[in-house]
Amino acid sequence: MIGRRGKEVEREVRVGLIGFGTIGTGVVKLLQRNQAQIRSRLGARLTLARIADIDLRTDRGVKVDRTLLTNNAESLLDDPQIDIVIELMGGYETARRFVLRAIGKGKSVVTANKALLAVHGAEIFRAAERAGVDIGYEASVGGGIPIIRTLKEGLAGDHNRAVYGIVNGTSNYILSMMTQHGGEFGAVLKEAQQQGLAEADPTFDVDGIDAAHKLTLLIQLAFGTAARFADIPVEGIRHISQLDIGFAREFGYVIKLLAIAKQDGDQIEARVHPTMVPRAHLLADVSGAYNAIAVQGEALGASMYFGLGAGMMPTATAVVADLMDVGRNLLGGSRGRVAPLGYPLAQQRRVPLKPIEAIDCEYYLRFMVVDRPGVLAKISGILGKHDISIASVIQKEREHGASVPIVIRTHQACERNLRRALAAIDKLPTIRSKSTLIRIEDTLGQ
């Protein structure tokens, strides 16, 4: 841009941040630390013009001009000089209202709020498309892993058959520690909380809810189909014990919390649950707070995307990358160049999700039983009556008068039949506690 006196005026993209918590602090740090690099790559200055948060007193460990701070998020949203709004406050209703207001004011939005988009994404994406603005949400799935941009653009010409992987770092950390160092779920969770790797209320993470939020978005991106978070079957990791981890090792598996979506004829099979993964599979070696997401394409075949799935700086890198992407569109006059989901919402297909009762899978089953003759025969008889074929059995000897585990690995079976069989088995007088079921995935990536 040339000024009145012939001098070149530096171009500028002005940004407003709502939510100055952990991720917001990381974004500010990254914008300050890499200011020169961002300017050279963007061809313009990316200016943090306003920061809104309820708490303006806590020291975030980063220097910010106090005049930029405000408790009034509405004033930020209404500021005509702000081009992009970053929403990092989390939650549902207030975040939804702020994002829609920003879009209504003609501003593009960048967010890391996977829960918001999983529940209200249809409304938000539709509003952005109609307003002709951009919405960046790379940080909502996989932290700094560029999986959303990959599905929207990099793999746009392929036909995706499956998307699956480890998308929750907290659960993966807990299962990794249980596998590598021992300890039961409760003790390892408490240790993770003390280290700041798990929230005080870990429900969303350990019960699979966070992973299901992310899978809701991945399904829409990968398959071009509508998906409702409420329709995705979810199971967490609270019931996984050292017994199960040990038996998984004997069978040649590692237990991971997986988010899985597969195209199955005219349906999509979608589910989140603990899964036994073959020890030789790449996912088995993804440990700690790392995430890994695999995509199975018709033309490309298998590809995998790996990195830290959470944390201040990994997530901040995705937010800043979105800011730069949206900034380039603003500077080039091409807002809305790529639709929020990578395709016009009018082209989104309505494909039903396959009920989990209808899936066919191999299963690990653990029964805690009274050590009496004929117990295994009764269990196997009920399984056989429900068309469940046994592949192998492990039965341990009794120790100190306690109940003993009987562990069965099945051949592929219908989940509906298996659930009926387990309901009958759990009524046997020799069964000490509710049966444990873990699904086995031997064919991931095939």
Solvent accessible surface area in square Angstrom, and as a share of the most:
residue,aa,sasa,rsa
1,M,142,0.63
2,I,119,0.60
3,G,26,0.25
4,R,252,0.92
5,R,224,0.82
6,G,54,0.51
7,K,149,0.63
8,E,139,0.62
9,V,71,0.41
10,E,79,0.35
11,R,96,0.35
12,E,62,0.28
13,V,3,0.02
14,R,66,0.24
15,V,0,0.00
16,G,0,0.00
17,L,0,0.00
18,I,6,0.03
19,G,6,0.06
20,F,8,0.03
21,G,42,0.40
22,T,85,0.50
23,I,42,0.21
24,G,1,0.01
25,T,4,0.02
26,G,0,0.00
27,V,0,0.00
28,V,1,0.01
29,K,57,0.24
30,L,16,0.08
31,L,14,0.07
32,Q,90,0.40
33,R,159,0.58
34,N,43,0.22
35,Q,90,0.40
36,A,81,0.63
37,Q,87,0.39
38,I,8,0.04
39,R,89,0.32
40,S,87,0.56
41,R,158,0.58
42,L,11,0.05
43,G,45,0.43
44,A,1,0.01
45,R,88,0.32
46,L,15,0.07
47,T,33,0.19
48,L,27,0.14
49,A,9,0.07
50,R,64,0.23
51,I,0,0.00
52,A,2,0.01
53,D,29,0.15
54,I,165,0.84
55,D,56,0.29
56,L,31,0.16
57,R,226,0.82
58,T,79,0.46
59,D,124,0.64
60,R,46,0.17
61,G,59,0.57
62,V,26,0.15
63,K,186,0.79
64,V,30,0.17
65,D,85,0.44
66,R,156,0.57
67,T,111,0.64
68,L,44,0.22
69,L,27,0.13
70,T,19,0.11
71,N,100,0.51
72,N,75,0.39
73,A,10,0.07
74,E,56,0.25
75,S,35,0.22
76,L,0,0.00
77,L,0,0.00
78,D,57,0.29
79,D,30,0.16
80,P,125,0.78
81,Q,117,0.52
82,I,3,0.02
83,D,50,0.26
84,I,0,0.00
85,V,1,0.01
86,I,0,0.00
87,E,1,0.00
88,L,26,0.13
89,M,77,0.35
90,G,30,0.29
91,G,43,0.42
92,Y,79,0.30
93,E,98,0.44
94,T,54,0.31
95,A,1,0.01
96,R,59,0.21
97,R,111,0.41
98,F,15,0.06
99,V,2,0.01
100,L,41,0.20
101,R,81,0.30
102,A,0,0.00
103,I,4,0.02
104,G,66,0.64
105,K,109,0.46
106,G,29,0.28
107,K,11,0.05
108,S,0,0.00
109,V,0,0.00
110,V,0,0.00
111,T,0,0.00
112,A,17,0.13
113,N,11,0.06
114,K,51,0.22
115,A,11,0.08
116,L,0,0.00
117,L,1,0.01
118,A,9,0.07
119,V,70,0.40
120,H,46,0.20
121,G,2,0.02
122,A,60,0.46
123,E,63,0.28
124,I,0,0.00
125,F,1,0.00
126,R,91,0.33
127,A,27,0.21
128,A,0,0.00
129,E,67,0.30
130,R,195,0.71
131,A,43,0.34
132,G,30,0.29
133,V,4,0.02
134,D,12,0.06
135,I,7,0.04
136,G,9,0.08
137,Y,2,0.01
138,E,5,0.02
139,A,7,0.05
140,S,1,0.01
141,V,0,0.00
142,G,0,0.00
143,G,3,0.03
144,G,29,0.28
145,I,5,0.03
146,P,69,0.43
147,I,0,0.00
148,I,5,0.02
149,R,68,0.25
150,T,24,0.14
151,L,6,0.03
152,K,31,0.13
153,E,68,0.31
154,G,62,0.59
155,L,21,0.10
156,A,70,0.54
157,G,86,0.83
158,D,30,0.16
159,H,83,0.37
160,N,11,0.06
161,R,101,0.37
162,A,12,0.09
163,V,0,0.00
164,Y,8,0.03
165,G,0,0.00
166,I,2,0.01
167,V,2,0.01
168,N,8,0.04
169,G,7,0.06
170,T,19,0.11
171,S,0,0.00
172,N,0,0.00
173,Y,22,0.08
174,I,0,0.00
175,L,2,0.01
176,S,3,0.02
177,M,35,0.16
178,M,0,0.00
179,T,35,0.20
180,Q,96,0.43
181,H,140,0.62
182,G,27,0.26
183,G,36,0.35
184,E,86,0.39
185,F,21,0.09
186,G,45,0.43
187,A,67,0.52
188,V,8,0.05
189,L,19,0.10
190,K,126,0.53
191,E,78,0.35
192,A,0,0.00
193,Q,57,0.25
194,Q,137,0.61
195,Q,102,0.45
196,G,63,0.61
197,L,72,0.36
198,A,11,0.08
199,E,115,0.51
200,A,102,0.79
201,D,101,0.52
202,P,15,0.09
203,T,43,0.25
204,F,92,0.39
205,D,19,0.10
206,V,0,0.00
207,D,37,0.19
208,G,0,0.00
209,I,43,0.22
210,D,10,0.05
211,A,2,0.02
212,A,0,0.00
213,H,0,0.00
214,K,13,0.05
215,L,0,0.00
216,T,0,0.00
217,L,0,0.00
218,L,1,0.01
219,I,0,0.00
220,Q,15,0.06
221,L,11,0.05
222,A,9,0.07
223,F,14,0.06
224,G,16,0.15
225,T,0,0.00
226,A,18,0.14
227,A,15,0.12
228,R,151,0.55
229,F,49,0.21
230,A,79,0.61
231,D,69,0.36
232,I,8,0.04
233,P,35,0.22
234,V,59,0.34
235,E,51,0.23
236,G,14,0.13
237,I,0,0.00
238,R,113,0.41
239,H,74,0.33
240,I,3,0.01
241,S,22,0.14
242,Q,50,0.22
243,L,73,0.36
244,D,0,0.00
245,I,5,0.03
246,G,24,0.23
247,F,5,0.02
248,A,1,0.01
249,R,136,0.50
250,E,102,0.46
251,F,38,0.16
252,G,35,0.34
253,Y,12,0.05
254,V,17,0.09
255,I,3,0.01
256,K,5,0.02
257,L,6,0.03
258,L,0,0.00
259,A,1,0.01
260,I,0,0.00
261,A,0,0.00
262,K,47,0.20
263,Q,43,0.19
264,D,55,0.28
265,G,71,0.69
266,D,119,0.62
267,Q,51,0.22
268,I,1,0.00
269,E,15,0.07
270,A,3,0.03
271,R,3,0.01
272,V,1,0.01
273,H,1,0.00
274,P,1,0.00
275,T,0,0.00
276,M,0,0.00
277,V,0,0.00
278,P,29,0.18
279,R,127,0.46
280,A,104,0.80
281,H,36,0.16
282,L,120,0.60
283,L,0,0.00
284,A,7,0.05
285,D,94,0.49
286,V,7,0.04
287,S,39,0.25
288,G,15,0.15
289,A,29,0.22
290,Y,83,0.32
291,N,0,0.00
292,A,0,0.00
293,I,0,0.00
294,A,3,0.02
295,V,2,0.01
296,Q,30,0.13
297,G,6,0.06
298,E,106,0.47
299,A,91,0.71
300,L,102,0.51
301,G,21,0.21
302,A,72,0.56
303,S,24,0.15
304,M,58,0.26
305,Y,44,0.17
306,F,117,0.49
307,G,15,0.14
308,L,72,0.36
309,G,7,0.06
310,A,54,0.42
311,G,36,0.34
312,M,55,0.24
313,M,48,0.22
314,P,31,0.20
315,T,10,0.06
316,A,0,0.00
317,T,62,0.36
318,A,3,0.03
319,V,0,0.00
320,V,8,0.04
321,A,39,0.30
322,D,6,0.03
323,L,0,0.00
324,M,21,0.09
325,D,38,0.20
326,V,5,0.03
327,G,0,0.00
328,R,112,0.41
329,N,12,0.06
330,L,44,0.22
331,L,43,0.21
332,G,60,0.57
333,G,70,0.67
334,S,41,0.27
335,R,98,0.36
336,G,34,0.33
337,R,134,0.49
338,V,35,0.20
339,A,21,0.16
340,P,9,0.06
341,L,3,0.01
342,G,28,0.27
343,Y,37,0.14
344,P,71,0.44
345,L,30,0.15
346,A,94,0.73
347,Q,124,0.55
348,Q,28,0.13
349,R,111,0.40
350,R,189,0.69
351,V,28,0.16
352,P,79,0.50
353,L,36,0.18
354,K,34,0.14
355,P,67,0.42
356,I,17,0.09
357,E,59,0.27
358,A,29,0.23
359,I,1,0.01
360,D,82,0.42
361,C,5,0.03
362,E,41,0.18
363,Y,0,0.00
364,Y,0,0.00
365,L,0,0.00
366,R,23,0.09
367,F,0,0.00
368,M,31,0.14
369,V,1,0.00
370,V,21,0.12
371,D,56,0.29
372,R,139,0.51
373,P,139,0.87
374,G,42,0.40
375,V,5,0.03
376,L,54,0.27
377,A,67,0.52
378,K,112,0.47
379,I,0,0.00
380,S,35,0.23
381,G,45,0.43
382,I,30,0.15
383,L,0,0.00
384,G,44,0.42
385,K,167,0.71
386,H,43,0.19
387,D,116,0.60
388,I,6,0.03
389,S,58,0.37
390,I,53,0.27
391,A,45,0.35
392,S,44,0.28
393,V,59,0.34
394,I,32,0.16
395,Q,89,0.40
396,K,83,0.35
397,E,154,0.69
398,R,130,0.48
399,E,122,0.55
400,H,193,0.86
401,G,65,0.63
402,A,55,0.43
403,S,36,0.23
404,V,2,0.01
405,P,13,0.08
406,I,0,0.00
407,V,0,0.00
408,I,0,0.00
409,R,50,0.18
410,T,0,0.00
411,H,92,0.41
412,Q,124,0.55
413,A,7,0.05
414,C,31,0.18
415,E,0,0.00
416,R,93,0.34
417,N,40,0.20
418,L,0,0.00
419,R,97,0.35
420,R,141,0.52
421,A,0,0.00
422,L,17,0.09
423,A,56,0.44
424,A,37,0.29
425,I,0,0.00
426,D,48,0.25
427,K,170,0.72
428,L,32,0.16
429,P,116,0.73
430,T,10,0.06
431,I,20,0.10
432,R,160,0.58
433,S,58,0.38
434,K,172,0.73
435,S,14,0.09
436,T,14,0.08
437,L,26,0.13
438,I,1,0.01
439,R,8,0.03
440,I,4,0.02
441,E,6,0.03
442,D,51,0.26
443,T,75,0.43
444,L,12,0.06
445,G,25,0.24
446,Q,164,0.73
